Amino acid sequence: MSRIICSIVAILLASSALALELSDSQRADIETRIAPVGEVCMQGDNSCGGAAVAASSGPRSGEDVYNSACMACHTTGAGGAPMLGDATAWADRIAKGNEVLYASGVNGVPGTGMIAKGGCMQCSDEEIHAAVDYMVAGSQ
């Protein structure tokens, strides 16, 4: 019985030695496969590169912001949101002027489903303004 155990231990030790003898290329491949998919960065934390990446990418277009943050409500009318392309639903809002629309987009509208920045907290005010401009242009 002890001979069998010794054989098993010898096989395990031999196979573990093989695992330690990886080439640099193999180690790099393993590190790539087990690397985290992303990282979480808090606004203002420059240690992980999040702020630098956001700053260097430049502002997104109104259409990009609309497609990523606004369309969920403004294509379905959820919570009474005026739908993109519905000139009647937008007419009174447009008549109040862009500054009022921008303020609604950035700050939200109390008592409705419109939350600040449509929930896009990583969007700049300028990106929200561009999304408002996009929706207004598509609804006149």
C-alpha positions as CSV (number, residue, x, y, z in Angstrom):
1,M,0.0,0.0,0.0
2,S,2.8,2.4,0.8
3,R,4.4,1.6,-2.5
4,I,1.2,2.9,-4.3
5,I,1.1,6.0,-2.2
6,C,4.8,6.7,-3.0
7,S,4.1,6.2,-6.7
8,I,1.2,8.7,-6.5
9,V,3.2,11.2,-4.6
10,A,6.1,10.9,-7.2
11,I,3.7,11.4,-10.1
12,L,2.2,14.4,-8.4
13,L,5.6,15.9,-7.7
14,A,6.7,15.3,-11.3
15,S,3.6,16.9,-12.8
16,S,3.9,19.9,-10.5
17,A,7.5,20.4,-11.5
18,L,6.3,20.5,-15.2
19,A,3.8,23.2,-14.3
20,L,6.5,25.4,-12.8
21,E,8.6,25.2,-16.0
22,L,6.5,27.5,-18.2
23,S,8.0,29.6,-20.8
24,D,7.7,33.4,-20.6
25,S,5.2,33.3,-23.5
26,Q,3.1,30.7,-21.7
27,R,3.1,32.8,-18.5
28,A,2.1,35.9,-20.4
29,D,-0.7,34.0,-22.1
30,I,-2.0,32.8,-18.7
31,E,-1.8,36.3,-17.2
32,T,-3.7,37.6,-20.1
33,R,-6.5,35.0,-19.7
34,I,-6.9,35.6,-16.0
35,A,-6.6,39.4,-16.1
36,P,-9.6,41.3,-14.9
37,V,-12.0,42.4,-17.6
38,G,-12.1,46.0,-16.3
39,E,-11.7,48.1,-13.3
40,V,-13.9,50.4,-11.2
41,C,-12.8,54.0,-11.0
42,M,-14.5,56.6,-8.9
43,Q,-14.9,60.1,-10.4
44,G,-11.8,62.1,-9.6
45,D,-9.7,59.0,-8.9
46,N,-6.7,59.4,-11.4
47,S,-4.8,56.4,-10.1
48,C,-6.6,53.9,-12.3
49,G,-6.7,55.9,-15.5
50,G,-10.5,56.4,-15.6
51,A,-10.4,60.2,-15.6
52,A,-7.6,60.3,-18.2
53,V,-9.5,58.0,-20.5
54,A,-12.7,59.9,-20.3
55,A,-10.9,63.2,-20.8
56,S,-9.0,62.0,-23.8
57,S,-11.9,60.5,-25.6
58,G,-13.7,63.8,-26.0
59,P,-17.4,64.5,-25.7
60,R,-19.8,62.0,-27.3
61,S,-22.3,63.2,-29.9
62,G,-25.9,63.8,-29.0
63,E,-26.9,60.8,-31.0
64,D,-24.4,58.6,-29.1
65,V,-25.7,59.9,-25.7
66,Y,-29.3,59.4,-26.8
67,N,-28.6,55.8,-27.9
68,S,-26.9,55.0,-24.6
69,A,-29.0,56.8,-22.1
70,C,-32.1,58.4,-23.4
71,M,-33.7,56.0,-25.9
72,A,-35.0,53.6,-23.3
73,C,-37.7,56.1,-22.3
74,H,-37.8,58.4,-25.4
75,T,-38.5,55.6,-27.9
76,T,-41.3,54.0,-25.7
77,G,-42.8,57.0,-24.0
78,A,-42.1,55.4,-20.6
79,G,-43.1,57.5,-17.7
80,G,-44.7,60.1,-20.0
81,A,-41.4,60.8,-21.8
82,P,-42.0,62.6,-25.1
83,M,-41.0,60.2,-27.9
84,L,-38.4,61.1,-30.4
85,G,-40.1,62.2,-33.6
86,D,-43.4,63.1,-31.9
87,A,-43.7,66.8,-32.9
88,T,-46.9,67.3,-30.9
89,A,-45.5,65.9,-27.7
90,W,-42.3,68.1,-28.1
91,A,-44.0,71.4,-29.3
92,D,-44.8,72.9,-25.8
93,R,-41.4,71.8,-24.5
94,I,-39.5,73.3,-27.4
95,A,-41.5,76.5,-27.1
96,K,-40.0,77.0,-23.6
97,G,-36.5,77.3,-25.1
98,N,-33.3,75.3,-25.1
99,E,-32.2,76.5,-21.7
100,V,-35.3,75.0,-20.0
101,L,-34.8,71.8,-22.0
102,Y,-31.1,71.7,-21.0
103,A,-32.0,72.2,-17.3
104,S,-34.6,69.4,-17.5
105,G,-32.1,67.1,-19.1
106,V,-29.3,67.9,-16.6
107,N,-31.4,68.2,-13.4
108,G,-34.3,66.0,-14.2
109,V,-38.0,66.9,-13.8
110,P,-39.5,66.4,-10.3
111,G,-42.7,64.5,-10.3
112,T,-42.0,62.7,-13.6
113,G,-39.9,59.8,-14.5
114,M,-37.2,62.1,-15.8
115,I,-34.2,61.7,-13.5
116,A,-31.1,63.9,-13.6
117,K,-29.1,63.3,-16.8
118,G,-31.5,60.5,-17.7
119,G,-29.4,58.3,-15.3
120,C,-26.2,58.9,-17.3
121,M,-24.1,60.2,-14.4
122,Q,-20.8,59.8,-16.4
123,C,-22.3,62.2,-19.1
124,S,-21.1,65.8,-19.0
125,D,-23.6,68.6,-19.0
126,E,-22.5,69.4,-22.6
127,E,-23.2,65.8,-23.7
128,I,-26.7,66.0,-22.2
129,H,-27.2,69.3,-24.1
130,A,-26.1,67.6,-27.3
131,A,-28.6,64.8,-26.6
132,V,-31.4,67.3,-26.1
133,D,-30.4,69.1,-29.3
134,Y,-30.5,65.7,-31.1
135,M,-34.0,64.9,-29.8
136,V,-35.3,68.4,-30.6
137,A,-33.9,68.3,-34.1
138,G,-35.6,64.9,-34.6
139,S,-38.9,66.0,-33.2
140,Q,-39.7,69.2,-35.1
